[in-house]
Amino acid sequence: MLLSLALVLSAQITPYDHVILISIDGLRSDALLNDHAQSFNHFQRLMGGASTSNARTDCDSTVTLPNHVGMLTSRLVNGVQGHQYTANRTPPIDTVLRNVDGDTIDSVFTRTSAAEVHSSLIASKDKFVLFKQSYGELMNDYFIDANGDKEMAHLLNDLQLHAQQRTFNFLHFLHPDVAGHGYGWNLSPDSKYMQSIAAVDALLGELFAYLDANPDYSKRTAIVLTADHGGGAPYQNHHGIGHLWINYVIPFIVWTGDGKAQGDLIEINSATHRDPGIDDPHPTAGRLPVIRNADAGNLCLSLLGLPAIKNSTRNVQQDILIN
């Protein structure tokens, strides 16, 4: 038992100084798998790391805010330690993420603040004020860009200003969700939805341009990319019919500047996680979990060499590996 534990620990992740968690609102996995997706050069570069196109949203929710709470707290909505947050609108000014005892739920920002890691949250929906209200004293920078066209510039500025510090940045893009709700989750090459993903790809290119121009910085950087939900059922939506695969199948990608993240993420972690096929299995005692977007918070912390979020429920052992 001690030997096997030692082997697991020896295989765990070497810490990085800079970790960026990117959430792309409304990104269906199959949008990155069709023939036209080969033109998304920067998504393809990210997928060359450790990735799966068969990750899952929260098993009880396929809407934006509950899934982002999950990402940043590494908890699902339901369960004894679930975050229980189900609203999906801009919250009242006094709303804070609290547990059953009335205390603020711990998050990635709780750990980064304690470790003096510079942190930021950069998003494009007003409802993300929930995180400022809950963790504003713990994060160093908070920026909302309702148009979604200044986020990358803000991130790059933050990276440059704090290049000599350890950093955690959360970045949210709204483009595919807006296109999906407005025109449908249409995967045709000239659709508004695919054009929106191309726009995000171009923004990712700006990040890679910065990393490529700063190779020493890049080698100490890790990117985790996932989504809050897919979409298309019902048409132009993802609400109300959560348990259809086009709404709950999402990508989960880990890229590192040193090239160590490599391979199929589910295969790499087959000892601890199962391939769900096309299903969305609910957590069941005695069965291996599937990779979900809520695993991202504790994975980001493990990439930084920091412990898991207190009382979290996803990737608690920080045993998701990237090679």
C-alpha positions as CSV (number, residue, x, y, z in Angstrom):
1,M,0.0,0.0,0.0
2,L,2.8,2.4,0.9
3,L,4.7,1.5,-2.2
4,S,1.7,2.1,-4.5
5,L,1.0,5.4,-2.8
6,A,4.7,6.4,-3.3
7,L,4.4,5.6,-7.0
8,V,1.3,7.7,-7.4
9,L,2.9,10.6,-5.6
10,S,6.0,10.3,-7.7
11,A,3.9,10.5,-10.9
12,Q,2.1,13.7,-9.8
13,I,2.6,17.0,-11.5
14,T,5.7,19.2,-11.3
15,P,4.4,22.6,-10.2
16,Y,4.1,25.5,-12.7
17,D,4.5,29.1,-11.9
18,H,1.6,30.3,-14.1
19,V,-1.7,28.6,-14.5
20,I,-4.5,29.9,-16.8
21,L,-8.0,28.4,-16.5
22,I,-10.1,29.2,-19.6
23,S,-13.8,28.5,-19.9
24,I,-15.5,28.9,-23.2
25,D,-19.2,29.4,-22.7
26,G,-21.4,27.0,-24.8
27,L,-18.5,25.1,-26.5
28,R,-19.7,21.7,-27.8
29,S,-16.9,19.1,-28.2
30,D,-17.9,18.2,-31.7
31,A,-17.3,21.7,-32.8
32,L,-13.6,21.0,-32.3
33,L,-13.8,17.6,-34.1
34,N,-15.3,18.2,-37.5
35,D,-13.3,18.9,-40.6
36,H,-13.7,22.7,-40.4
37,A,-12.2,22.6,-36.9
38,Q,-8.8,21.8,-38.5
39,S,-8.6,25.5,-39.4
40,F,-8.7,26.4,-35.7
41,N,-5.0,26.4,-35.3
42,H,-4.7,27.4,-31.7
43,F,-7.4,25.1,-30.5
44,Q,-5.6,22.3,-32.3
45,R,-2.3,23.3,-30.6
46,L,-4.0,23.1,-27.2
47,M,-5.5,19.7,-28.0
48,G,-2.0,18.5,-28.8
49,G,-1.5,18.5,-25.0
50,A,-3.5,16.2,-22.7
51,S,-7.1,16.4,-23.7
52,T,-10.4,14.7,-24.0
53,S,-13.5,15.6,-26.1
54,N,-15.6,13.4,-23.8
55,A,-15.7,15.3,-20.5
56,R,-18.9,16.3,-18.8
57,T,-20.7,19.3,-17.3
58,D,-22.2,19.0,-13.8
59,C,-24.4,15.9,-13.9
60,D,-27.4,17.9,-12.6
61,S,-27.0,21.1,-14.5
62,T,-26.1,22.3,-18.0
63,V,-26.3,26.1,-17.4
64,T,-23.6,28.7,-17.0
65,L,-23.3,30.0,-13.5
66,P,-23.7,26.7,-11.5
67,N,-21.0,25.1,-13.7
68,H,-18.6,28.0,-13.2
69,V,-19.2,27.8,-9.5
70,G,-18.3,24.1,-9.9
71,M,-15.1,24.9,-11.8
72,L,-13.8,27.4,-9.2
73,T,-14.9,25.4,-6.1
74,S,-14.4,21.9,-7.4
75,R,-17.9,20.9,-6.2
76,L,-21.0,19.7,-8.0
77,V,-24.3,21.4,-7.3
78,N,-25.8,18.6,-5.3
79,G,-24.6,16.3,-2.5
80,V,-23.6,16.8,1.1
81,Q,-20.7,19.1,0.2
82,G,-22.3,20.4,-3.0
83,H,-22.3,24.1,-3.6
84,Q,-26.1,24.2,-4.0
85,Y,-26.0,27.2,-6.3
86,T,-28.6,26.8,-9.0
87,A,-29.4,30.4,-10.1
88,N,-28.3,31.5,-13.5
89,R,-28.8,35.3,-13.5
90,T,-27.0,38.3,-12.1
91,P,-27.2,37.8,-8.3
92,P,-28.5,40.4,-5.8
93,I,-25.7,42.5,-4.3
94,D,-25.8,40.5,-1.0
95,T,-25.5,37.1,-2.6
96,V,-22.4,35.1,-1.5
97,L,-21.5,31.5,-2.0
98,R,-22.1,29.9,1.4
99,N,-22.1,26.3,2.7
100,V,-24.8,24.8,5.0
101,D,-23.1,26.3,8.0
102,G,-23.3,29.8,6.5
103,D,-19.6,30.2,5.8
104,T,-18.3,31.3,2.5
105,I,-17.5,28.2,0.3
106,D,-13.7,27.8,-0.2
107,S,-12.5,28.1,-3.8
108,V,-9.4,28.3,-5.9
109,F,-9.0,31.9,-4.7
110,T,-8.9,30.7,-1.1
111,R,-5.8,28.6,-1.8
112,T,-4.1,31.1,-4.1
113,S,-4.5,34.0,-1.7
114,A,-3.1,31.9,1.2
115,A,-0.1,31.0,-0.9
116,E,0.4,34.6,-2.1
117,V,-0.2,33.6,-5.7
118,H,-1.4,36.6,-7.7
119,S,-4.9,35.9,-9.1
120,S,-7.5,37.4,-11.4
121,L,-10.9,36.7,-12.8
122,I,-11.7,38.0,-16.3
123,A,-15.1,37.4,-17.6
124,S,-17.7,38.6,-20.1
125,K,-21.1,38.2,-18.3
126,D,-22.3,40.5,-15.5
127,K,-23.5,37.5,-13.5
128,F,-19.9,36.7,-12.7
129,V,-20.1,39.4,-10.1
130,L,-21.1,36.5,-7.9
131,F,-17.4,35.6,-7.6
132,K,-16.4,39.2,-6.7
133,Q,-19.0,39.3,-4.0
134,S,-17.8,35.9,-2.7
135,Y,-14.0,36.2,-3.2
136,G,-13.3,39.8,-3.9
137,E,-10.9,40.1,-1.0
138,L,-9.0,37.0,-2.1
139,M,-8.5,37.8,-5.8
140,N,-6.1,40.5,-6.9
141,D,-7.9,41.6,-10.1
142,Y,-11.5,41.4,-11.3
143,F,-12.5,42.5,-14.8
144,I,-15.9,42.2,-16.6
145,D,-16.0,42.9,-20.4
146,A,-19.6,42.6,-21.5
147,N,-18.6,42.8,-25.2
148,G,-16.0,40.0,-24.9
149,D,-13.4,41.9,-27.0
150,K,-11.1,43.3,-24.3
151,E,-10.6,40.2,-22.1
152,M,-7.5,38.9,-23.8
153,A,-5.8,42.3,-23.8
154,H,-6.6,42.5,-20.1
155,L,-5.1,39.0,-19.4
156,L,-2.0,39.8,-21.4
157,N,-1.5,43.0,-19.5
158,D,-1.9,41.1,-16.2
159,L,0.6,38.4,-17.2
160,Q,3.2,41.0,-18.2
161,L,2.7,43.1,-15.0
162,H,3.1,40.0,-12.8
163,A,5.6,38.0,-14.8
164,Q,7.9,37.6,-11.9
165,Q,5.2,36.3,-9.5
166,R,3.3,33.1,-9.4
167,T,-0.1,33.6,-11.0
168,F,-3.5,32.1,-11.5
169,N,-5.8,33.6,-14.0
170,F,-9.4,32.7,-14.8
171,L,-10.6,33.7,-18.3
172,H,-14.2,33.4,-19.6
173,F,-15.2,33.8,-23.2
174,L,-18.9,34.2,-24.1
175,H,-18.8,34.1,-27.9
176,P,-20.1,30.5,-28.7
177,D,-23.0,30.9,-26.2
178,V,-24.1,34.2,-27.7
179,A,-24.0,32.7,-31.2
180,G,-25.8,29.5,-30.1
181,H,-28.6,31.3,-28.4
182,G,-29.0,33.7,-31.2
183,Y,-28.6,31.5,-34.3
184,G,-28.4,27.9,-33.0
185,W,-25.5,25.5,-32.3
186,N,-25.0,24.9,-36.1
187,L,-21.7,23.2,-37.0
188,S,-21.8,24.2,-40.7
189,P,-18.5,26.0,-41.6
190,D,-20.1,29.3,-42.3
191,S,-22.5,29.3,-39.3
192,K,-22.5,32.1,-36.7
193,Y,-21.7,29.4,-34.1
194,M,-18.5,28.2,-35.9
195,Q,-17.6,31.8,-36.7
196,S,-17.7,32.5,-33.0
197,I,-15.3,29.7,-32.2
198,A,-13.0,31.0,-34.9
199,A,-13.1,34.4,-33.1
200,V,-12.1,32.7,-29.9
201,D,-9.3,30.8,-31.7
202,A,-7.9,34.1,-32.9
203,L,-7.9,35.4,-29.3
204,L,-6.1,32.2,-28.2
205,G,-3.6,33.0,-30.9
206,E,-2.8,36.3,-29.1
207,L,-2.0,34.3,-25.9
208,F,0.2,31.9,-27.8
209,A,2.0,34.8,-29.5
210,Y,2.9,36.2,-26.1
211,L,4.0,32.8,-24.8
212,D,6.1,32.1,-28.0
213,A,7.8,35.5,-27.6
214,N,8.7,34.6,-24.0
215,P,9.9,31.0,-24.0
216,D,11.2,30.9,-20.5
217,Y,7.9,32.1,-19.2
218,S,6.0,29.7,-21.5
219,K,7.9,26.7,-20.0
220,R,6.6,27.6,-16.6
221,T,3.0,28.0,-17.8
222,A,0.0,25.6,-17.9
223,I,-3.4,26.2,-19.5
224,V,-6.6,24.3,-18.6
225,L,-9.5,24.8,-21.0
226,T,-13.0,23.5,-20.7
227,A,-16.7,24.6,-21.1
228,D,-19.7,25.1,-18.9
229,H,-22.1,23.3,-21.3
230,G,-22.7,22.5,-25.0
231,G,-26.0,23.3,-26.6
232,G,-28.5,22.8,-29.4
233,A,-31.4,21.0,-27.6
234,P,-33.9,22.5,-27.7
235,Y,-32.9,24.6,-30.7
236,Q,-30.9,27.7,-29.8
237,N,-30.8,26.6,-26.2
238,H,-29.4,24.1,-23.6
239,H,-31.9,24.8,-20.8
240,G,-34.5,22.3,-19.7
241,I,-33.2,19.3,-21.7
242,G,-29.9,18.9,-20.0
243,H,-29.6,15.2,-20.3
244,L,-29.0,15.1,-24.1
245,W,-25.4,14.6,-25.1
246,I,-25.1,17.7,-27.3
247,N,-25.7,19.7,-24.1
248,Y,-23.5,17.8,-21.6
249,V,-20.5,16.6,-23.7
250,I,-17.6,19.2,-23.4
251,P,-13.9,19.4,-24.0
252,F,-11.3,19.3,-21.2
253,I,-7.8,20.2,-22.3
254,V,-4.5,20.7,-20.4
255,W,-1.5,22.3,-22.3
256,T,1.9,23.0,-20.8
257,G,4.6,25.2,-22.3
258,D,7.2,22.5,-21.5
259,G,5.4,20.0,-23.6
260,K,4.9,17.5,-20.8
261,A,1.1,17.4,-21.1
262,Q,0.5,14.7,-23.7
263,G,-2.1,12.2,-24.7
264,D,-5.7,11.2,-24.2
265,L,-6.7,12.5,-20.8
266,I,-9.1,9.6,-20.1
267,E,-6.6,7.0,-21.1
268,I,-3.9,8.6,-19.0
269,N,-6.2,8.5,-16.0
270,S,-7.8,5.2,-16.7
271,A,-6.9,3.8,-13.2
272,T,-8.9,6.5,-11.5
273,H,-11.5,7.7,-14.1
274,R,-13.7,5.9,-16.6
275,D,-14.7,6.6,-20.1
276,P,-18.5,7.5,-20.0
277,G,-19.1,6.6,-23.6
278,I,-22.1,8.8,-24.7
279,D,-23.8,8.6,-21.2
280,D,-23.7,11.1,-18.4
281,P,-23.4,8.9,-15.4
282,H,-24.5,10.3,-12.0
283,P,-21.9,9.8,-9.2
284,T,-22.4,6.4,-7.7
285,A,-20.7,4.9,-4.7
286,G,-18.0,2.3,-5.7
287,R,-17.7,3.4,-9.3
288,L,-14.9,5.4,-10.9
289,P,-15.8,9.0,-11.7
290,V,-15.8,10.7,-15.1
291,I,-13.8,13.8,-15.9
292,R,-16.0,16.9,-15.4
293,N,-15.4,20.6,-15.7
294,A,-15.6,20.8,-11.8
295,D,-12.3,18.9,-11.7
296,A,-10.6,22.0,-13.1
297,G,-10.2,23.9,-9.8
298,N,-8.3,21.3,-7.9
299,L,-6.3,20.4,-11.1
300,C,-5.2,24.1,-11.4
301,L,-4.1,24.0,-7.8
302,S,-2.2,20.8,-8.3
303,L,-0.5,22.4,-11.4
304,L,0.5,25.3,-9.0
305,G,1.7,22.8,-6.4
306,L,-1.0,23.8,-4.0
307,P,-3.4,21.6,-1.9
308,A,-7.0,20.8,-2.9
309,I,-9.8,23.1,-1.9
310,K,-11.2,22.4,1.6
311,N,-14.3,20.2,1.5
312,S,-14.3,20.1,-2.3
313,T,-15.8,17.0,-3.9
314,R,-14.1,16.8,-7.3
315,N,-10.5,15.7,-7.9
316,V,-10.0,15.9,-4.2
317,Q,-7.0,13.7,-4.3
318,Q,-5.6,15.8,-7.1
319,D,-4.9,12.5,-8.9
320,I,-5.8,13.7,-12.4
321,L,-2.5,13.3,-14.3
322,I,-1.4,15.0,-17.6
323,N,1.0,12.4,-19.0
